[in-house]
């Protein structure tokens, strides 16, 4: 039995692999990385090598092994009126910086963590009119502008948490704007 010498890398763990071959039992050493993958803010769903996680997870990966990290670009929360919008992946070295939701990484003892950064967003519910999806199915009573983007049918508009939002209601001819209800719900009624 022959044992190879091996040295630990930064934050690495030494692993001895025993192998039975034609020459008998021999040992081989390899360095394993302890790597944590998580989201900021915590709680969003992500995948590591196809396995789903919703909280930080730590892995022991052999140095040089390849792993796939992925995340959905937009995730609804269980309440339905908030969502997470993915903004990018980064690592503990500062080298990885990408907005691609799928990345393939190489395990290295010098990389302690990978972080998926997300922005928490809240829904502004515009209750204007409910029309079938076909064009000209019904006439809208007006237009609501959310940060200068026009909306003429009922919808949810998601905005970043903590951001300032400008709302403006412009009624069509024959309608009058009746005011804001519940903070962020609009109604336009026939005059």
N, C-alpha and C positions, 0 to 999 in steps of 0.2 A: 504494500500500500504506500503510495507516494502522495504527499500533501503539498500543494503549491502554496507559496507564500502570497498573502494578499494584504493590502493596506486599506484601511477605511478612508473613504473620501469624506469631504465636509458633510456632516449630518447623515452619513451613510451607515448602513448596518452590514456587517460581514456575515455572509451565508456560506456554509460549506455544503457542497453537493456531493453525495456519494454515488458513484457509478460502478456497475459491475460490467466489465468488459472481458475480452479474450485474455488479457494479462491479469485478470483478477479484479479485485475491488480497488478503486482509486478515488481520491477526493479532488474536487475542483472548487475553487472559491469564486464568488461573484459578489459584487457590491449591490445592495438593494437600497433604493431611495424611499424615504418616507415622505409622501406627497399628499397634501390636503387640497381638495377641490371644494369650492363653496360659492355662494352668490352674495352679492351686496346690493340691496338689503337682503337679509336672510329670508328664506321661505319660498323662493321661486324653484320651479322644477328644472332639473338639468340631468344630463345623461353622461355616464362614463363607460365607454366600451359597451354601449347599448343598455346598460342597467340604469334605472331611474332612481334619482335621489331628490329629496326636498330639504335636506339639511347638510351641513358640512360632512364630508366623508374623507377619511385618510386611507391611503393605499400604500402597500409595500411592493414596489415595482423593481424588477431587475434593471440595473443600469443599462441604458441603450434600448430598452423595449419601447415600442410605439403604442400610443393610446389615443382614442378618439374622445374628445369632449364636445358635447353639443347641447344646444338650448333653443327653445322656440323663440322667435323674435318678439312675439307678443303673447302674454299669458294672462287670461282672466283669473281673478281671484274667486274664491268660493262665494263672496258676497255679490259679485256681478257688477258692482258699481266702481270697482277699482281694477287696475291691471298693471302688470309689469311690462315695460318696454326695454328690451335688451339693447345695451349700448356698446359692449365690447368685452373681450377677454384680456387679462393681463396676468403676469407672473411675478414671483418674488424677486426676480433679477432685474425687472424693468425692460427686458429685451422684447418679450411678447407684448404686442399692442395691436389688436385686430378687431374689426367690427364684424367679421365673418362669424356666424353662429356655430359653425362646425370647424374645429381645429384638430389637427393631429399633432401630438406632442411626443417628445422623446424623454423618457425618464432619466433624470440626472440628479445626483446627490446635492448639487448646488442649487436646485430649484425646490424650494420648500412648499410652495403653494401656487395654485391657479385660481383666479377669481373671475367670475362672470359678473360684470357690473350692469345693473338695471336701474331704470328710473320708475318710481312709483307714480302712477297717473290716476286721477279721479274723473268720473263721468259727470258731465254737465248734460242733463236731460232736457232736450228741446221738445216740448209738446205743442207742435204747430198744427199739423193735420196728418191723418193717417190715410195715405193713398196707396192703391195697388202699385206694383213696381213698373207698370207700363207708362210710357210718356203720355202726358196730357190726359191722364185718367181722371184727374180732378184739379181744380184750381186752388192754389195755396192762398191763404188769407194774407200772406206777407212773407218777408224774409227776415231771418235773424242772422246777424253777423257775429261770429265768435272770432275775435282777433282778426277781423277783416275777411274771414272766410264765410261766404254766404250759405245758408241752409234754408230751404223752403218747405221741407217735410219733417215730420218728427224723427228724431234720431238721438243717439248719445254721442257726445263729442268728448274725447279724453284729453285732459291737459295735465301737465307735470305738476306734482305736488309742490306747493309753495309758490307757484307762478302767479303772476298778475294776469287776469283775463278781462278783456274789454268786450262787453255785450252791447249790441245795438239792434233794436227792432224797427223794421220799416214796413208798415202795413200797405197792402195793395189797395187800389181804389175800391171804395165801398166797405172797407174794414177799418177798424180803429184798434190800436194797440191797447190792451186792457190791463197791462201791468205784469210784474214779475211775481210769481207765486212760489212759496217754498224755497225761496232763495235763488234757485237757478232754473225754474220751470217757466216757460213763456206761454201765453195764450193770446191769440188774436181773434176777435169776434166781429161778426157782421154789425155794421153801424145801424 
